[in-house]
Amino acid sequence: MSESTYSLFQRGRRHLRAGMAAQATVALEKAKRREPDKASIREALGIAYFRIRRWSEAEEEFRKVLELSPVNDYAHYALGRCLEKQGRDVEANTHYKLASSLRPASEQYRARIRELD
């Protein structure tokens, strides 16, 4: 009996919570192959890639999340972090500003903008 997509997703999240990002990618990549348009899977995979310093792959996942949900403030913030890690500060700042405009109460988002301006 094959494992459900939801089970794979939950296993990936458990690995992330346990600080095992590399292991999380295995389950989350399988889940993504089954449901490539599921934003929650893409977001978790982006987080896992980010934590293991695979910046461009994390960027790709967060861009897909934004394609699926353009007003996802966290995806804008996370994409900004990926871009910043790749030295693309101006582009990163654009996403920090978008994240902040979507969630004005977030000090974390505003703090990133101040660091780059």
C-alpha positions, 0 to 999 in steps of 0.5 A: 500500500502506497503512502498518501500525499498527506502522510508524506507532507506530514512526515516532511513537516515532522522532519522540519520541526525536528531540525532535519531539513535534508530528510524533510526534502525526501518526503516533500519532493515525493509529495510535490511530484504527486501534487505539484500545485499544492502551495503548502507542500511547495512552501514546506519544501522551500523552507527545507531547501532554505535551511540546507542552503539550497537557495536557488531551489528554495527560490523556485519553490517560493516563486511557485507558491506566489504563482499559486497564491500571489498575496501570500505574505510569508512566501514574499518574505521567504523569497526575499530571504532566498534572493538576499542569500544570493546577493540580489538585495534590490530584488529581495527588498521588493519582496520584503516590501510586498510582504510588509504591505500584505501584513503591516503588523509584522515587525520581522518583515519591516526589519528586513526592509530597513536592513537593505535600504 
